[in-house]
Amino acid sequence: MINANFERVYDFGSLYAGFLKARRGKRGKESVAKFEANLLEALCLLSEMLKNKTYKMSDYFVFRVYEPKERVVMTNAFKDKVVQHSLCDNILGPAFERSFLIDNYASQAGKGTHYGLYRLEDFMRSYYFERKSRAEREHREEGLPRVPPQMGGYADGWVLKGDVSKYFYSIQHGPLKKMVHKYIRDPNILWLTDMIIDSTENPGIPIGNQTSQWFAVMYLSGMDHFIKEKLGIRFYGRYMDDFYLIHEDKAHLQYCRAEIEKYVTALGISLNNKTNIFPLKNGIDFLGFHTYLTDSGKVVRKVRRVSKNNVRRRLKKQRKLYDMGKIELFQVEQSYQSWRGHALKGDSYHLVRDMDRYFKKLFKESEKQWHKL
């Protein structure tokens, strides 16, 4: 719990900072332009409404997205985005982060997908060399010859890969409020957080809300502690509702799975049918990459096959949209650069080179020299 102060939410400077964040990437939208045209008046009015607790949220705009999978997204009005950025940056983030384990990677400054990938790589390498060191010590004590690393079976082990079924849509308002109240005691702040949580039907929180990201990360924080501290799993990581456990004993992971299922059931959510236990040698699908541990102890990170297919399909679609005058070339280039930067975090030299050539073939108008790695 922090010594939260509601004034930090409705302070003009906090709301202005929230406005700047909410505006990023949206300056061309009419709602943003209207808000910015009367910025001083709009922020002062928001501040007064929050201070006097006359602030009310606008109705959500609901739409569907189909990448990376079909989801219903509920986005709020721009003024509500400004308020939520101020609330998250000044209250929710500082309050929740203190209880988070280092291996809870989502929505936090200094963490994110790439941090989570490097932690997984470190875990795999530590797992391998700890087993190797232990086996070599036992061989020395027994007077046995040293076994070549590739024949030692040090990469043998098991992975419990977990995923929550329809996570955002399943989060229960009651348990969520209790968790928020555990970290924040100011009744004025709780008035605002309870309003946001209850702004949609129970269960479920809107994917498009800034607060939903923090609520979703925090909702399973207790599970992180349970897995690490109660179940004794060292090699564990979670990004939102996607998590993995690495252990050399399959039976222990089976026990862990049963205990985790009990834990999440008490929160009103459930693991989906993709949750499974499989050999570590199969690699781990996590954060857009498939990461492998080889018999020699090397960690290899490859872009997932679905990501390769998606970028080709997206570029073809963007070519059509560009020909129809619906998107600008710089938008296509930014989109591809984003995927390219992600892919280069893995062992993907040849894949990126081939995709650069494919991009240049589709968009000869582009002056970007992607193929020069």
C-alpha contacts under 8 A as a table, 3 or more apart, distances in Angstrom:
res1	aa1	res2	aa2	distance
1	M	95	A	6.06
1	M	182	K	6.74
1	M	183	Y	3.99
1	M	184	I	5.70
1	M	185	R	7.68
2	I	94	P	7.73
2	I	95	A	5.63
2	I	183	Y	6.69
2	I	184	I	6.58
3	N	184	I	7.81
4	A	91	I	6.49
4	A	184	I	6.64
4	A	185	R	7.47
4	A	186	D	6.37
5	N	8	R	5.75
5	N	9	V	7.77
5	N	186	D	6.92
5	N	189	I	7.76
6	F	9	V	5.44
6	F	10	Y	6.97
6	F	186	D	7.19
6	F	188	N	6.19
6	F	189	I	5.58
7	E	10	Y	5.34
7	E	11	D	5.66
7	E	51	K	7.57
8	R	11	D	5.36
8	R	14	S	6.69
8	R	90	N	6.33
8	R	91	I	7.76
9	V	14	S	6.29
9	V	15	L	7.11
9	V	83	V	7.52
9	V	86	S	5.51
9	V	87	L	5.41
9	V	90	N	6.54
9	V	91	I	7.51
10	Y	14	S	6.78
10	Y	15	L	6.38
10	Y	46	L	7.47
10	Y	47	S	4.74
10	Y	48	E	7.67
10	Y	50	L	6.01
10	Y	51	K	6.44
10	Y	83	V	7.96
10	Y	86	S	7.75
11	D	14	S	5.25
11	D	15	L	6.30
11	D	47	S	6.60
12	F	15	L	5.15
12	F	16	Y	6.07
12	F	43	L	6.74
12	F	44	C	6.93
12	F	47	S	6.56
13	G	16	Y	5.04
13	G	17	A	6.18
14	S	17	A	5.14
14	S	18	G	6.15
14	S	86	S	5.60
14	S	90	N	7.71
15	L	18	G	4.80
15	L	19	F	6.07
15	L	43	L	6.60
15	L	47	S	7.60
15	L	82	V	6.35
15	L	83	V	6.56
15	L	85	H	7.93
15	L	86	S	5.66
16	Y	19	F	4.90
16	Y	20	L	6.36
16	Y	43	L	7.06
16	Y	82	V	7.95
17	A	20	L	5.15
17	A	21	K	6.42
17	A	86	S	7.19
18	G	21	K	5.19
18	G	22	A	6.04
18	G	81	K	7.71
18	G	82	V	4.76
18	G	83	V	6.71
18	G	84	Q	7.57
18	G	85	H	4.79
18	G	86	S	4.96
19	F	22	A	5.05
19	F	23	R	6.00
19	F	81	K	7.82
19	F	82	V	4.91
19	F	85	H	7.76
20	L	23	R	5.20
20	L	24	R	6.61
21	K	24	R	5.50
21	K	82	V	7.73
21	K	85	H	7.11
22	A	26	K	7.80
22	A	78	F	7.36
22	A	81	K	5.94
22	A	82	V	5.77
22	A	85	H	7.05
23	R	26	K	5.28
23	R	27	R	5.91
23	R	32	V	6.78
24	R	27	R	6.85
26	K	29	K	5.62
26	K	32	V	6.90
27	R	32	V	6.10
27	R	33	A	6.67
28	G	32	V	7.38
28	G	33	A	7.14
29	K	32	V	5.40
29	K	33	A	6.32
30	E	33	A	5.06
30	E	34	K	6.17
31	S	34	K	5.23
31	S	35	F	6.28
31	S	78	F	6.68
32	V	35	F	5.15
32	V	36	E	6.08
32	V	78	F	6.62
33	A	36	E	5.11
33	A	37	A	6.01
34	K	37	A	5.16
34	K	38	N	6.81
35	F	38	N	5.62
35	F	39	L	5.72
35	F	42	A	6.62
35	F	78	F	7.84
35	F	79	K	7.80
36	E	39	L	4.51
38	N	41	E	5.58
38	N	42	A	5.90
39	L	42	A	5.06
39	L	43	L	6.06
40	L	43	L	5.43
40	L	44	C	6.14
41	E	44	C	5.19
41	E	45	L	6.07
42	A	45	L	5.18
42	A	46	L	6.18
43	L	46	L	5.02
43	L	47	S	6.06
44	C	47	S	5.05
44	C	48	E	6.22
45	L	48	E	5.15
45	L	49	M	6.12
46	L	49	M	5.15
46	L	50	L	6.13
46	L	55	Y	7.28
46	L	79	K	7.83
46	L	83	V	7.96
47	S	50	L	5.28
47	S	51	K	6.05
48	E	51	K	5.02
48	E	52	N	6.02
49	M	52	N	5.24
49	M	53	K	5.64
49	M	54	T	4.81
49	M	55	Y	4.64
50	L	53	K	4.83
50	L	54	T	6.35
50	L	55	Y	5.31
51	K	54	T	7.88
52	N	55	Y	7.75
57	M	77	A	7.97
57	M	80	D	6.36
57	M	196	I	7.80
57	M	199	S	7.76
58	S	76	N	6.93
58	S	77	A	6.11
58	S	80	D	7.35
59	D	76	N	6.90
59	D	77	A	7.43
60	Y	74	M	5.74
60	Y	75	T	5.56
60	Y	76	N	4.87
60	Y	77	A	6.98
61	F	74	M	5.57
61	F	75	T	5.28
61	F	76	N	6.34
61	F	77	A	7.93
62	V	72	V	7.03
62	V	73	V	5.80
62	V	74	M	4.51
62	V	75	T	6.47
63	F	72	V	5.90
63	F	73	V	5.47
63	F	74	M	6.60
64	R	70	E	6.81
64	R	71	R	5.60
64	R	72	V	4.56
64	R	73	V	5.79
65	V	69	K	7.36
65	V	70	E	5.51
65	V	71	R	5.43
65	V	72	V	6.57
65	V	73	V	7.09
66	Y	69	K	4.89
66	Y	70	E	4.05
66	Y	71	R	6.45
67	E	70	E	6.39
72	V	207	I	7.84
73	V	206	P	6.62
73	V	207	I	5.55
73	V	208	G	5.77
74	M	206	P	5.37
74	M	207	I	6.29
74	M	208	G	5.30
74	M	209	N	7.57
75	T	206	P	7.38
75	T	207	I	7.70
75	T	208	G	4.69
75	T	209	N	6.44
76	N	80	D	6.17
76	N	81	K	6.61
76	N	208	G	7.18
76	N	209	N	6.85
77	A	80	D	5.32
77	A	81	K	6.48
78	F	81	K	4.98
78	F	82	V	6.41
79	K	82	V	5.15
79	K	83	V	6.46
80	D	83	V	5.08
80	D	84	Q	6.11
81	K	84	Q	5.11
81	K	85	H	6.12
81	K	209	N	7.44
81	K	210	Q	7.13
82	V	85	H	5.33
82	V	86	S	6.44
83	V	86	S	5.22
83	V	87	L	6.17
84	Q	87	L	4.88
84	Q	88	C	5.93
84	Q	209	N	7.76
84	Q	210	Q	6.12
84	Q	211	T	6.16
85	H	88	C	5.17
85	H	89	D	5.95
85	H	210	Q	6.58
85	H	211	T	7.78
86	S	89	D	5.34
86	S	90	N	5.91
86	S	91	I	7.92
87	L	90	N	5.52
87	L	91	I	5.43
87	L	92	L	6.35
87	L	211	T	7.94
88	C	91	I	5.54
88	C	92	L	4.62
88	C	93	G	5.40
88	C	210	Q	7.39
88	C	211	T	6.29
88	C	214	W	7.53
89	D	92	L	6.65
89	D	93	G	5.67
89	D	94	P	7.37
90	N	93	G	6.80
90	N	94	P	6.77
91	I	94	P	5.73
91	I	95	A	5.97
92	L	95	A	5.14
92	L	96	F	5.89
92	L	214	W	7.14
93	G	96	F	5.45
93	G	97	E	5.81
93	G	108	Q	7.96
93	G	214	W	7.09
94	P	97	E	5.56
94	P	98	R	6.82
95	A	98	R	6.31
95	A	183	Y	6.05
95	A	184	I	7.13
96	F	99	S	5.88
96	F	100	F	6.91
96	F	183	Y	6.88
96	F	214	W	7.97
96	F	218	M	6.65
97	E	100	F	5.14
97	E	108	Q	7.92
99	S	221	S	7.59
100	F	104	N	6.46
100	F	218	M	7.74
100	F	221	S	6.18
101	L	104	N	5.63
101	L	221	S	7.65
101	L	224	D	6.98
101	L	225	H	7.24
102	I	105	Y	7.29
103	D	116	G	7.37
103	D	119	R	7.81
103	D	236	Y	6.96
103	D	237	G	4.90
103	D	238	R	6.27
104	N	217	V	7.74
104	N	221	S	7.64
104	N	224	D	7.51
104	N	237	G	6.31
104	N	238	R	5.14
104	N	239	Y	6.10
104	N	240	M	7.71
105	Y	108	Q	6.77
105	Y	111	K	5.50
105	Y	112	G	5.28
105	Y	113	T	7.02
105	Y	115	Y	7.27
105	Y	116	G	5.95
105	Y	237	G	7.68
105	Y	238	R	6.30
105	Y	239	Y	5.19
105	Y	240	M	7.54
106	A	111	K	6.89
106	A	112	G	5.30
106	A	113	T	7.36
106	A	217	V	6.63
106	A	238	R	7.97
106	A	239	Y	5.22
106	A	240	M	5.82
107	S	111	K	7.54
107	S	112	G	6.57
107	S	213	Q	6.66
107	S	214	W	6.88
107	S	217	V	7.49
108	Q	111	K	5.55
108	Q	112	G	6.70
109	A	112	G	7.57
110	G	115	Y	7.82
111	K	114	H	7.45
111	K	115	Y	5.21
111	K	116	G	7.14
112	G	115	Y	5.48
112	G	116	G	6.29
113	T	116	G	5.08
113	T	117	L	6.24
113	T	239	Y	7.73
113	T	287	L	6.02
114	H	117	L	5.00
114	H	118	Y	6.29
114	H	345	K	7.52
115	Y	118	Y	5.27
115	Y	119	R	6.23
116	G	119	R	5.08
116	G	120	L	6.27
116	G	237	G	7.30
116	G	239	Y	7.59
116	G	287	L	7.69
117	L	120	L	5.11
117	L	121	E	6.29
117	L	286	F	7.60
117	L	287	L	7.00
118	Y	121	E	4.93
118	Y	122	D	6.17
119	R	122	D	5.03
119	R	123	F	6.11
119	R	237	G	7.94
120	L	123	F	4.99
120	L	124	M	6.21
120	L	237	G	7.37
121	E	124	M	5.24
121	E	125	R	6.22
121	E	291	T	7.71
121	E	299	V	6.38
122	D	125	R	5.14
122	D	126	S	6.00
123	F	126	S	5.11
123	F	127	Y	5.98
123	F	235	F	5.78
124	M	127	Y	5.07
124	M	128	Y	6.20
124	M	293	L	6.46
124	M	299	V	7.17
125	R	128	Y	5.20
125	R	129	F	6.25
125	R	293	L	7.71
125	R	297	G	6.43
125	R	298	K	7.38
125	R	299	V	6.99
126	S	129	F	5.36
126	S	130	E	5.89
127	Y	130	E	5.42
127	Y	131	R	6.34
127	Y	155	A	7.84
128	Y	131	R	5.39
128	Y	132	K	6.16
128	Y	154	Y	5.37
128	Y	155	A	5.59
128	Y	297	G	6.03
129	F	132	K	4.76
129	F	133	S	5.89
129	F	154	Y	7.50
129	F	297	G	7.35
130	E	133	S	5.15
130	E	134	R	6.15
131	R	134	R	5.17
131	R	135	A	6.09
131	R	154	Y	5.64
132	K	135	A	5.20
132	K	136	E	6.12
132	K	149	P	7.63
132	K	152	G	7.44
132	K	154	Y	5.71
133	S	136	E	5.22
133	S	137	R	6.16
134	R	137	R	5.19
134	R	138	E	6.30
135	A	138	E	5.14
135	A	139	H	6.20
136	E	139	H	5.01
136	E	140	R	6.22
136	E	146	R	6.70
136	E	147	V	7.81
137	R	140	R	5.17
137	R	141	E	6.25
138	E	141	E	5.13
138	E	142	E	6.23
139	H	142	E	5.15
139	H	143	G	5.98
139	H	144	L	4.92
139	H	145	P	6.76
139	H	146	R	6.83
140	R	143	G	4.94
140	R	144	L	5.99
140	R	145	P	7.48
140	R	146	R	7.82
141	E	144	L	7.76
147	V	151	M	6.56
147	V	152	G	6.00
148	P	151	M	5.44
148	P	152	G	6.30
149	P	152	G	5.12
149	P	153	G	7.62
149	P	154	Y	7.42
149	P	295	D	6.90
149	P	296	S	5.67
149	P	297	G	7.90
150	Q	153	G	7.03
150	Q	295	D	4.86
150	Q	296	S	5.05
151	M	295	D	7.37
152	G	295	D	7.85
153	G	156	D	5.39
153	G	295	D	6.70
154	Y	295	D	6.77
154	Y	297	G	7.81
155	A	280	L	7.18
155	A	281	K	6.70
155	A	293	L	6.32
155	A	294	T	6.47
155	A	295	D	5.52
155	A	297	G	6.97
156	D	248	E	7.11
156	D	279	P	7.27
156	D	280	L	6.30
156	D	281	K	6.53
157	G	246	I	7.38
157	G	247	H	6.06
157	G	248	E	4.25
157	G	249	D	6.87
157	G	250	K	7.60
157	G	279	P	5.90
157	G	280	L	5.10
157	G	281	K	7.42
158	W	246	I	5.90
158	W	247	H	5.51
158	W	248	E	5.65
158	W	249	D	6.78
158	W	250	K	5.85
158	W	253	L	7.78
158	W	277	I	6.75
158	W	278	F	5.70
158	W	279	P	4.52
158	W	280	L	4.71
159	V	244	Y	6.71
159	V	245	L	5.58
159	V	246	I	4.66
159	V	247	H	6.50
159	V	253	L	7.65
159	V	277	I	5.45
159	V	278	F	5.48
159	V	279	P	6.14
159	V	280	L	5.52
159	V	284	I	7.71
160	L	244	Y	5.54
160	L	245	L	5.04
160	L	246	I	6.57
160	L	253	L	6.39
160	L	257	R	7.47
160	L	275	T	7.33
160	L	276	N	5.78
160	L	277	I	4.42
160	L	278	F	6.77
161	K	242	D	7.85
161	K	243	F	6.05
161	K	244	Y	4.44
161	K	245	L	6.55
161	K	274	K	7.97
161	K	275	T	5.52
161	K	276	N	5.60
161	K	277	I	6.38
161	K	284	I	7.78
162	G	241	D	7.93
162	G	242	D	6.00
162	G	243	F	5.20
162	G	244	Y	5.93
162	G	271	L	6.81
162	G	272	N	7.80
162	G	274	K	7.12
162	G	275	T	4.42
162	G	276	N	6.73
163	D	241	D	5.64
163	D	242	D	4.75
163	D	243	F	6.44
163	D	271	L	5.67
163	D	272	N	5.93
163	D	274	K	6.73
163	D	275	T	5.79
164	V	167	Y	5.44
164	V	241	D	5.56
164	V	242	D	7.07
164	V	269	I	7.18
164	V	270	S	5.77
164	V	271	L	4.31
164	V	272	N	5.38
165	S	170	S	7.77
165	S	269	I	7.31
165	S	270	S	5.87
165	S	271	L	5.43
165	S	272	N	4.46
165	S	273	N	7.98
166	K	169	Y	5.50
166	K	170	S	6.04
167	Y	170	S	5.23
167	Y	171	I	6.42
167	Y	241	D	6.69
167	Y	269	I	7.29
168	F	171	I	5.70
168	F	204	G	5.60
168	F	205	I	5.62
168	F	206	P	6.99
168	F	207	I	6.55
168	F	216	A	6.97
169	Y	203	P	6.36
169	Y	204	G	3.87
169	Y	205	I	6.04
169	Y	206	P	7.60
170	S	203	P	5.31
170	S	204	G	4.94
170	S	205	I	7.91
170	S	268	G	7.17
170	S	269	I	5.87
171	I	176	L	7.37
171	I	202	N	7.97
171	I	203	P	5.50
171	I	204	G	4.90
171	I	205	I	6.62
171	I	216	A	7.85
171	I	219	Y	7.96
171	I	267	L	7.80
171	I	268	G	7.01
171	I	269	I	6.71
172	Q	175	P	5.92
172	Q	176	L	6.20
172	Q	202	N	6.28
172	Q	203	P	4.66
172	Q	204	G	6.33
172	Q	267	L	7.14
172	Q	268	G	6.25
172	Q	269	I	7.98
173	H	176	L	5.07
173	H	177	K	6.02
173	H	197	I	6.52
173	H	198	D	7.16
173	H	202	N	6.02
173	H	203	P	6.15
173	H	204	G	7.37
174	G	177	K	5.31
174	G	178	K	6.40
175	P	178	K	5.08
175	P	179	M	6.29
175	P	267	L	6.64
176	L	179	M	5.19
176	L	180	V	6.30
176	L	215	F	7.42
176	L	219	Y	6.55
177	K	180	V	5.04
177	K	181	H	6.03
177	K	194	D	6.85
177	K	197	I	7.77
178	K	181	H	5.07
178	K	182	K	6.20
179	M	182	K	5.05
179	M	183	Y	6.85
179	M	219	Y	7.48
180	V	183	Y	5.46
180	V	184	I	6.08
180	V	190	L	8.00
181	H	184	I	5.03
181	H	185	R	5.98
181	H	190	L	7.16
182	K	185	R	7.25
184	I	189	I	7.66
184	I	190	L	7.26
185	R	189	I	7.89
185	R	190	L	7.25
186	D	189	I	5.46
186	D	190	L	6.32
187	P	190	L	4.91
187	P	191	W	6.04
188	N	191	W	5.05
188	N	192	L	6.72
189	I	192	L	5.22
189	I	193	T	6.29
190	L	193	T	4.96
190	L	194	D	5.75
191	W	194	D	5.42
191	W	195	M	6.18
192	L	195	M	5.10
192	L	196	I	6.32
193	T	196	I	5.12
193	T	197	I	6.16
194	D	197	I	5.08
194	D	198	D	6.02
195	M	198	D	5.25
195	M	199	S	6.01
196	I	199	S	5.13
197	I	200	T	6.93
197	I	205	I	6.73
198	D	201	E	6.81
198	D	202	N	7.40
200	T	204	G	7.13
200	T	205	I	6.62
200	T	206	P	7.37
201	E	204	G	6.58
202	N	205	I	7.95
205	I	212	S	6.20
206	P	209	N	5.69
206	P	212	S	6.35
207	I	212	S	6.30
207	I	213	Q	7.51
208	G	212	S	7.38
209	N	212	S	5.10
209	N	213	Q	7.06
210	Q	213	Q	5.65
210	Q	214	W	7.28
211	T	214	W	5.34
211	T	215	F	6.13
212	S	215	F	4.90
212	S	216	A	5.86
213	Q	216	A	5.27
213	Q	217	V	6.25
214	W	217	V	5.16
214	W	218	M	6.07
215	F	218	M	5.16
215	F	219	Y	5.90
216	A	219	Y	5.16
216	A	220	L	7.15
216	A	240	M	6.58
217	V	220	L	6.28
217	V	221	S	6.71
217	V	239	Y	7.98
217	V	240	M	5.40
217	V	241	D	7.96
218	M	221	S	4.96
218	M	222	G	7.86
219	Y	222	G	7.29
220	L	223	M	5.10
220	L	224	D	6.61
220	L	241	D	7.72
221	S	224	D	5.08
221	S	225	H	6.70
222	G	225	H	5.25
222	G	226	F	6.16
223	M	226	F	4.82
223	M	227	I	6.09
223	M	260	I	7.60
223	M	263	Y	7.19
223	M	264	V	7.81
224	D	227	I	5.34
224	D	228	K	6.22
224	D	238	R	7.85
225	H	228	K	5.21
225	H	229	E	5.54
225	H	230	K	7.38
226	F	229	E	5.44
226	F	230	K	5.01
226	F	231	L	6.49
227	I	230	K	5.79
227	I	231	L	4.88
227	I	232	G	6.44
227	I	233	I	6.02
227	I	236	Y	7.96
227	I	256	C	7.82
227	I	260	I	7.78
228	K	231	L	5.95
228	K	232	G	5.09
228	K	233	I	4.90
228	K	234	R	6.17
228	K	236	Y	7.37
229	E	232	G	5.35
229	E	233	I	7.44
231	L	256	C	6.67
233	I	236	Y	6.38
233	I	245	L	6.83
233	I	246	I	7.45
233	I	247	H	7.32
234	R	246	I	7.89
235	F	245	L	5.92
235	F	246	I	5.35
235	F	247	H	7.35
236	Y	243	F	7.34
236	Y	244	Y	5.67
236	Y	245	L	4.67
236	Y	246	I	6.56
237	G	243	F	5.57
237	G	244	Y	5.76
237	G	245	L	7.10
238	R	241	D	6.80
238	R	242	D	5.62
238	R	243	F	4.14
238	R	244	Y	6.74
239	Y	242	D	5.29
239	Y	243	F	6.32
239	Y	287	L	7.79
240	M	243	F	7.92
242	D	286	F	7.72
245	L	253	L	7.76
246	I	280	L	7.61
247	H	250	K	7.14
247	H	252	H	7.75
247	H	253	L	6.96
249	D	252	H	5.41
249	D	253	L	6.67
250	K	253	L	5.12
250	K	254	Q	6.27
250	K	277	I	7.75
251	A	254	Q	5.02
251	A	255	Y	6.34
252	H	255	Y	5.03
252	H	256	C	6.15
253	L	256	C	4.74
253	L	257	R	6.03
253	L	277	I	7.46
254	Q	257	R	5.12
254	Q	258	A	6.46
254	Q	277	I	7.63
255	Y	258	A	5.28
255	Y	259	E	6.34
256	C	259	E	5.08
256	C	260	I	5.99
257	R	260	I	5.10
257	R	261	E	6.09
258	A	261	E	5.17
258	A	262	K	6.42
259	E	262	K	5.12
259	E	263	Y	6.27
260	I	263	Y	4.91
260	I	264	V	6.21
261	E	264	V	5.38
261	E	265	T	6.00
261	E	270	S	6.81
261	E	271	L	6.77
262	K	265	T	5.19
262	K	266	A	6.45
263	Y	266	A	5.44
263	Y	267	L	6.97
264	V	267	L	5.03
264	V	268	G	6.57
264	V	269	I	5.49
264	V	270	S	5.90
264	V	271	L	7.67
265	T	268	G	5.05
265	T	269	I	5.33
265	T	270	S	5.74
266	A	269	I	7.52
271	L	275	T	6.49
272	N	275	T	5.88
273	N	276	N	7.74
278	F	282	N	7.25
279	P	282	N	5.65
279	P	283	G	7.77
280	L	283	G	5.58
280	L	284	I	7.29
280	L	292	Y	7.87
280	L	293	L	7.42
281	K	292	Y	6.63
281	K	293	L	6.26
281	K	294	T	7.16
282	N	292	Y	6.94
283	G	290	H	6.21
283	G	291	T	5.25
283	G	292	Y	4.23
283	G	293	L	6.67
284	I	290	H	5.48
284	I	291	T	5.24
284	I	292	Y	6.62
285	D	288	G	7.09
285	D	289	F	5.86
285	D	290	H	4.46
285	D	291	T	6.52
285	D	304	R	7.67
286	F	289	F	5.64
286	F	290	H	6.38
286	F	291	T	7.53
288	G	303	V	6.49
288	G	304	R	5.96
288	G	307	S	7.28
289	F	301	R	6.26
289	F	302	K	5.45
289	F	303	V	4.59
289	F	304	R	5.03
289	F	346	G	7.45
290	H	301	R	5.78
290	H	302	K	5.21
290	H	303	V	6.22
290	H	304	R	5.73
291	T	299	V	6.94
291	T	300	V	5.66
291	T	301	R	4.36
291	T	302	K	6.30
292	Y	299	V	5.61
292	Y	300	V	5.09
292	Y	301	R	6.35
293	L	297	G	6.21
293	L	298	K	5.94
293	L	299	V	4.74
293	L	300	V	6.54
294	T	297	G	5.30
294	T	298	K	5.32
294	T	299	V	6.35
294	T	300	V	7.62
295	D	298	K	7.43
300	V	346	G	7.76
300	V	347	D	6.60
301	R	346	G	4.95
301	R	347	D	5.44
302	K	346	G	5.55
302	K	347	D	5.65
302	K	348	S	6.35
303	V	307	S	6.66
303	V	308	K	7.19
303	V	343	A	6.24
303	V	346	G	6.59
303	V	347	D	7.90
303	V	348	S	6.95
304	R	307	S	5.32
304	R	308	K	6.77
305	R	308	K	5.18
305	R	309	N	6.45
306	V	309	N	5.14
306	V	310	N	6.00
307	S	310	N	5.01
307	S	311	V	6.21
308	K	311	V	5.54
308	K	312	R	6.61
309	N	312	R	5.41
309	N	313	R	6.25
310	N	313	R	5.11
310	N	314	R	5.94
311	V	314	R	4.99
311	V	315	L	6.10
311	V	336	Y	7.92
311	V	339	W	7.58
312	R	315	L	5.23
312	R	316	K	6.35
313	R	316	K	5.24
313	R	317	K	6.30
314	R	317	K	5.07
314	R	318	Q	6.07
315	L	318	Q	4.95
315	L	319	R	6.12
315	L	332	V	7.83
315	L	359	F	7.32
315	L	362	L	7.80
316	K	319	R	5.14
316	K	320	K	6.64
316	K	362	L	7.67
317	K	320	K	5.27
317	K	321	L	6.34
318	Q	321	L	4.92
318	Q	322	Y	5.90
318	Q	327	I	7.68
318	Q	332	V	6.72
319	R	322	Y	5.11
319	R	323	D	6.22
319	R	362	L	6.92
319	R	363	F	7.35
320	K	323	D	5.14
320	K	324	M	6.27
321	L	324	M	5.04
321	L	325	G	6.28
321	L	326	K	5.27
321	L	327	I	5.98
322	Y	325	G	5.02
322	Y	326	K	5.81
322	Y	327	I	5.15
322	Y	328	E	6.34
322	Y	329	L	6.95
323	D	326	K	7.71
324	M	327	I	7.99
325	G	328	E	7.24
327	I	331	Q	6.70
327	I	332	V	7.63
328	E	331	Q	5.38
328	E	332	V	6.83
329	L	332	V	5.17
329	L	333	E	6.28
329	L	366	S	7.34
330	F	333	E	4.94
330	F	334	Q	6.05
331	Q	334	Q	5.11
331	Q	335	S	6.16
332	V	335	S	5.14
332	V	336	Y	6.20
333	E	336	Y	5.18
333	E	337	Q	5.96
333	E	366	S	7.92
333	E	368	K	7.99
334	Q	337	Q	5.02
334	Q	338	S	6.18
335	S	338	S	5.25
335	S	339	W	6.64
336	Y	339	W	5.19
336	Y	340	R	5.99
337	Q	340	R	4.88
337	Q	341	G	5.99
338	S	341	G	5.31
338	S	342	H	6.37
339	W	342	H	5.10
339	W	343	A	6.14
340	R	343	A	5.08
340	R	344	L	6.18
340	R	352	V	6.75
341	G	344	L	5.30
341	G	345	K	6.90
342	H	345	K	5.57
342	H	346	G	7.78
343	A	346	G	5.73
343	A	348	S	6.34
343	A	352	V	6.99
344	L	347	D	7.00
344	L	348	S	6.00
344	L	349	Y	7.09
344	L	352	V	7.24
345	K	348	S	7.83
348	S	351	L	5.17
348	S	352	V	6.01
349	Y	352	V	5.40
349	Y	353	R	6.15
350	H	353	R	5.05
350	H	354	D	6.16
351	L	354	D	5.24
351	L	355	M	6.15
352	V	355	M	5.00
352	V	356	D	6.01
353	R	356	D	5.14
353	R	357	R	6.48
353	R	370	W	7.95
353	R	371	H	5.70
353	R	372	K	7.95
353	R	373	L	7.18
354	D	357	R	5.18
354	D	358	Y	6.28
354	D	371	H	7.96
355	M	358	Y	4.84
355	M	359	F	6.05
356	D	359	F	5.07
356	D	360	K	6.21
356	D	370	W	5.16
356	D	371	H	4.88
357	R	360	K	5.11
357	R	361	K	6.11
357	R	370	W	7.66
357	R	371	H	6.03
358	Y	361	K	5.04
358	Y	362	L	6.33
359	F	362	L	5.24
359	F	363	F	5.94
360	K	363	F	5.07
360	K	364	K	5.37
360	K	366	S	7.18
360	K	370	W	7.70
361	K	364	K	5.91
363	F	366	S	5.69
364	K	367	E	7.88
369	Q	372	K	5.96
370	W	373	L	7.19
